[in-house]
């Protein structure tokens, strides 16, 4: 089970890095910096309030919060697959300005 989780995690991480590079190839350095910050800030912030959350909410609710956040993110790939062409057309128009 952990092998499947690790494999999926690696694939997801590569996807999150490669898509912005392909989409914003002119601004690769800025995209990579923003990607690193977006990934690092939650990892640095969660330990600051996790102990308090466990104390006030209990083990079951606090452990469910990452699951709820993951469920919120489930529709995003499907929405990008459905509306990706329109998003890319708007991006090209924006880059010409």
WOQUITA-V68672 format. One record per run of one state. SS is the DSSP state (A for helix, B for strand, O for the rest). FROM is the first residue (numbers start at 1). TO is the last residue. If there is no record, write none. Layout:
ss->[SS SS]
from->[FROM FROM]
to->[TO TO]
//
This chain:
ss->[O A O A O A O]
from->[1 2 24 25 58 59 97]
to->[1 23 24 57 58 96 97]
//
